[in-house]
Amino acid sequence: MQGVFITIEGVEGSGKSTQVLRLSERLRHLGLPLVVSKEPGGTALGRELRRLLLERHPSGETWCAEAELLLFYADRAQHLELVIRPALAEGKVVLLDRFEDSTRAYQGASGVAEASLDRLNDLVLRGLKPNLTVMLDMDPEVSLQRVEVRNLSMGAEFAETRFDEAELEFHRRVRNRFLAIAQNHPNRVALIPARDPVDQVEAVIWGRVAPLLRSAGFGVD
């Protein structure tokens, strides 16, 4: 049985974490061999990189675009080597919260050239692509309001990512890049409106995931 690689993408506050949790619970209930992870931070060393990338440094210093890009790909290379490729080789379902499309959206929106993204993609991924990418789409003006409410309710320690604080125009560029990816890869990317009720979004996602699993030989209803 071949492994299945599923990623969930979207702007900040689009509900990725909720849908990753719901989908993973469904897959576990079905008894499927499953690995759930995220980027950055899917390995022990990756968690250190996540802290460096997403937390605000006390000095106020921020990463330049190229340094940030290389750190994201260092995390991805380690993640692929230790988690993703071995799990797929063992015939498991791999479910990720963010992957390559986020790098293209966020780092591209930060001004990194497409040629640089292409070169690192070729070097690190070596042709590996998700079987399905669920892309949750939402207007950043709405999604950032969700982020603000979430951070206030969860406390300061939860407000980990400095991307939350970027200007609205940056988040609009990120969304536009996600939309372009969906348009350019319609066979891989399922673009799903994220403003719909959570249960409805979950049902639409399952409508795309279930046929993929059946085609790969996993018995699901």
Contacts in CASP RR format, 6 or more apart in sequence:
PFRMAT RR
TARGET T0000
AUTHOR 0000-0000-0000
METHOD contacts of the structure
MODEL  1
MQGVFITIEGVEGSGKSTQVLRLSERLRHLGLPLVVSKEPGGTALGRELR
RLLLERHPSGETWCAEAELLLFYADRAQHLELVIRPALAEGKVVLLDRFE
DSTRAYQGASGVAEASLDRLNDLVLRGLKPNLTVMLDMDPEVSLQRVEVR
NLSMGAEFAETRFDEAELEFHRRVRNRFLAIAQNHPNRVALIPARDPVDQ
VEAVIWGRVAPLLRSAGFGVD
1 91 0 8 1.000
1 216 0 8 1.000
1 217 0 8 1.000
1 218 0 8 1.000
2 88 0 8 1.000
2 91 0 8 1.000
2 216 0 8 1.000
2 217 0 8 1.000
3 87 0 8 1.000
3 88 0 8 1.000
3 89 0 8 1.000
3 90 0 8 1.000
3 91 0 8 1.000
3 92 0 8 1.000
3 93 0 8 1.000
3 94 0 8 1.000
3 216 0 8 1.000
4 88 0 8 1.000
4 91 0 8 1.000
4 93 0 8 1.000
4 94 0 8 1.000
4 131 0 8 1.000
4 132 0 8 1.000
4 212 0 8 1.000
4 213 0 8 1.000
4 216 0 8 1.000
4 218 0 8 1.000
5 84 0 8 1.000
5 88 0 8 1.000
5 94 0 8 1.000
5 96 0 8 1.000
5 128 0 8 1.000
5 129 0 8 1.000
5 130 0 8 1.000
5 131 0 8 1.000
5 132 0 8 1.000
6 23 0 8 1.000
6 93 0 8 1.000
6 94 0 8 1.000
6 95 0 8 1.000
6 96 0 8 1.000
6 130 0 8 1.000
6 131 0 8 1.000
6 132 0 8 1.000
6 133 0 8 1.000
6 134 0 8 1.000
6 209 0 8 1.000
6 212 0 8 1.000
7 95 0 8 1.000
7 96 0 8 1.000
7 97 0 8 1.000
7 98 0 8 1.000
7 99 0 8 1.000
7 100 0 8 1.000
7 101 0 8 1.000
7 130 0 8 1.000
7 132 0 8 1.000
7 133 0 8 1.000
7 134 0 8 1.000
8 16 0 8 1.000
8 19 0 8 1.000
8 20 0 8 1.000
8 23 0 8 1.000
8 95 0 8 1.000
8 96 0 8 1.000
8 97 0 8 1.000
8 98 0 8 1.000
8 133 0 8 1.000
8 134 0 8 1.000
8 135 0 8 1.000
8 136 0 8 1.000
9 16 0 8 1.000
9 98 0 8 1.000
9 99 0 8 1.000
9 101 0 8 1.000
9 102 0 8 1.000
9 105 0 8 1.000
9 133 0 8 1.000
9 134 0 8 1.000
9 135 0 8 1.000
9 136 0 8 1.000
9 178 0 8 1.000
10 16 0 8 1.000
10 102 0 8 1.000
10 105 0 8 1.000
10 135 0 8 1.000
10 136 0 8 1.000
10 137 0 8 1.000
10 138 0 8 1.000
10 178 0 8 1.000
10 194 0 8 1.000
11 136 0 8 1.000
11 137 0 8 1.000
11 138 0 8 1.000
11 140 0 8 1.000
11 143 0 8 1.000
11 171 0 8 1.000
11 174 0 8 1.000
11 175 0 8 1.000
11 178 0 8 1.000
12 140 0 8 1.000
12 143 0 8 1.000
12 144 0 8 1.000
12 147 0 8 1.000
12 161 0 8 1.000
12 163 0 8 1.000
12 164 0 8 1.000
12 171 0 8 1.000
13 138 0 8 1.000
13 143 0 8 1.000
13 144 0 8 1.000
13 146 0 8 1.000
13 147 0 8 1.000
13 150 0 8 1.000
14 136 0 8 1.000
14 137 0 8 1.000
14 138 0 8 1.000
14 143 0 8 1.000
14 194 0 8 1.000
15 136 0 8 1.000
15 146 0 8 1.000
15 194 0 8 1.000
15 198 0 8 1.000
15 201 0 8 1.000
16 97 0 8 1.000
16 98 0 8 1.000
16 136 0 8 1.000
17 97 0 8 1.000
18 198 0 8 1.000
19 134 0 8 1.000
19 136 0 8 1.000
19 198 0 8 1.000
19 201 0 8 1.000
19 202 0 8 1.000
19 205 0 8 1.000
20 36 0 8 1.000
20 38 0 8 1.000
20 95 0 8 1.000
20 97 0 8 1.000
22 198 0 8 1.000
22 202 0 8 1.000
23 95 0 8 1.000
23 202 0 8 1.000
23 205 0 8 1.000
23 206 0 8 1.000
23 209 0 8 1.000
24 34 0 8 1.000
24 36 0 8 1.000
24 95 0 8 1.000
26 206 0 8 1.000
27 34 0 8 1.000
27 93 0 8 1.000
27 95 0 8 1.000
28 34 0 8 1.000
30 218 0 8 1.000
30 219 0 8 1.000
30 220 0 8 1.000
32 93 0 8 1.000
32 213 0 8 1.000
32 218 0 8 1.000
32 220 0 8 1.000
33 90 0 8 1.000
33 91 0 8 1.000
33 92 0 8 1.000
33 93 0 8 1.000
34 92 0 8 1.000
34 93 0 8 1.000
34 94 0 8 1.000
34 95 0 8 1.000
35 83 0 8 1.000
35 84 0 8 1.000
35 87 0 8 1.000
35 92 0 8 1.000
35 93 0 8 1.000
35 94 0 8 1.000
35 95 0 8 1.000
36 95 0 8 1.000
36 96 0 8 1.000
36 97 0 8 1.000
37 79 0 8 1.000
37 83 0 8 1.000
37 84 0 8 1.000
37 94 0 8 1.000
37 95 0 8 1.000
37 96 0 8 1.000
37 97 0 8 1.000
38 96 0 8 1.000
38 97 0 8 1.000
38 98 0 8 1.000
39 72 0 8 1.000
39 75 0 8 1.000
39 76 0 8 1.000
39 79 0 8 1.000
39 96 0 8 1.000
39 97 0 8 1.000
39 98 0 8 1.000
39 99 0 8 1.000
39 102 0 8 1.000
40 46 0 8 1.000
40 49 0 8 1.000
40 50 0 8 1.000
40 53 0 8 1.000
40 54 0 8 1.000
40 71 0 8 1.000
40 72 0 8 1.000
40 75 0 8 1.000
40 76 0 8 1.000
40 98 0 8 1.000
41 47 0 8 1.000
41 49 0 8 1.000
41 50 0 8 1.000
41 75 0 8 1.000
41 79 0 8 1.000
42 50 0 8 1.000
42 75 0 8 1.000
42 79 0 8 1.000
42 83 0 8 1.000
43 75 0 8 1.000
43 78 0 8 1.000
43 79 0 8 1.000
43 82 0 8 1.000
43 83 0 8 1.000
45 75 0 8 1.000
45 78 0 8 1.000
46 75 0 8 1.000
46 78 0 8 1.000
46 79 0 8 1.000
49 71 0 8 1.000
49 74 0 8 1.000
49 75 0 8 1.000
50 75 0 8 1.000
52 71 0 8 1.000
53 63 0 8 1.000
53 68 0 8 1.000
53 71 0 8 1.000
53 72 0 8 1.000
53 75 0 8 1.000
54 160 0 8 1.000
54 161 0 8 1.000
54 162 0 8 1.000
54 163 0 8 1.000
55 160 0 8 1.000
55 162 0 8 1.000
56 162 0 8 1.000
62 162 0 8 1.000
63 71 0 8 1.000
65 107 0 8 1.000
65 110 0 8 1.000
65 111 0 8 1.000
65 112 0 8 1.000
66 112 0 8 1.000
66 116 0 8 1.000
68 107 0 8 1.000
68 110 0 8 1.000
69 103 0 8 1.000
69 107 0 8 1.000
69 112 0 8 1.000
69 116 0 8 1.000
69 117 0 8 1.000
69 120 0 8 1.000
70 120 0 8 1.000
72 103 0 8 1.000
72 107 0 8 1.000
73 103 0 8 1.000
73 120 0 8 1.000
73 123 0 8 1.000
73 124 0 8 1.000
76 99 0 8 1.000
76 100 0 8 1.000
76 103 0 8 1.000
76 124 0 8 1.000
76 125 0 8 1.000
77 124 0 8 1.000
80 124 0 8 1.000
80 125 0 8 1.000
80 128 0 8 1.000
83 94 0 8 1.000
84 94 0 8 1.000
84 96 0 8 1.000
84 128 0 8 1.000
85 128 0 8 1.000
87 94 0 8 1.000
88 94 0 8 1.000
93 213 0 8 1.000
93 218 0 8 1.000
96 130 0 8 1.000
99 130 0 8 1.000
99 133 0 8 1.000
100 121 0 8 1.000
100 125 0 8 1.000
100 129 0 8 1.000
101 133 0 8 1.000
101 135 0 8 1.000
101 178 0 8 1.000
101 181 0 8 1.000
101 189 0 8 1.000
103 117 0 8 1.000
104 117 0 8 1.000
104 177 0 8 1.000
104 181 0 8 1.000
105 174 0 8 1.000
105 175 0 8 1.000
105 177 0 8 1.000
105 178 0 8 1.000
105 181 0 8 1.000
106 163 0 8 1.000
106 174 0 8 1.000
107 117 0 8 1.000
108 114 0 8 1.000
108 117 0 8 1.000
108 173 0 8 1.000
108 177 0 8 1.000
109 170 0 8 1.000
109 173 0 8 1.000
109 174 0 8 1.000
109 177 0 8 1.000
110 170 0 8 1.000
129 188 0 8 1.000
130 188 0 8 1.000
131 188 0 8 1.000
131 212 0 8 1.000
131 216 0 8 1.000
132 188 0 8 1.000
132 190 0 8 1.000
132 208 0 8 1.000
132 209 0 8 1.000
132 212 0 8 1.000
133 185 0 8 1.000
133 188 0 8 1.000
133 189 0 8 1.000
133 190 0 8 1.000
134 190 0 8 1.000
134 192 0 8 1.000
134 205 0 8 1.000
134 208 0 8 1.000
134 209 0 8 1.000
135 178 0 8 1.000
135 181 0 8 1.000
135 182 0 8 1.000
135 189 0 8 1.000
135 190 0 8 1.000
135 191 0 8 1.000
135 192 0 8 1.000
136 192 0 8 1.000
136 194 0 8 1.000
136 201 0 8 1.000
137 175 0 8 1.000
137 178 0 8 1.000
137 179 0 8 1.000
137 182 0 8 1.000
137 191 0 8 1.000
137 192 0 8 1.000
137 193 0 8 1.000
137 194 0 8 1.000
138 175 0 8 1.000
138 193 0 8 1.000
138 194 0 8 1.000
138 195 0 8 1.000
139 175 0 8 1.000
139 195 0 8 1.000
140 168 0 8 1.000
140 171 0 8 1.000
140 172 0 8 1.000
140 174 0 8 1.000
140 175 0 8 1.000
141 168 0 8 1.000
142 195 0 8 1.000
143 171 0 8 1.000
143 194 0 8 1.000
144 164 0 8 1.000
144 168 0 8 1.000
144 171 0 8 1.000
147 164 0 8 1.000
150 158 0 8 1.000
151 158 0 8 1.000
151 159 0 8 1.000
151 164 0 8 1.000
179 191 0 8 1.000
181 189 0 8 1.000
182 189 0 8 1.000
182 191 0 8 1.000
190 204 0 8 1.000
190 205 0 8 1.000
190 208 0 8 1.000
192 201 0 8 1.000
192 204 0 8 1.000
192 205 0 8 1.000
193 201 0 8 1.000
194 201 0 8 1.000
196 204 0 8 1.000
210 220 0 8 1.000
210 221 0 8 1.000
213 219 0 8 1.000
213 220 0 8 1.000
214 220 0 8 1.000
END
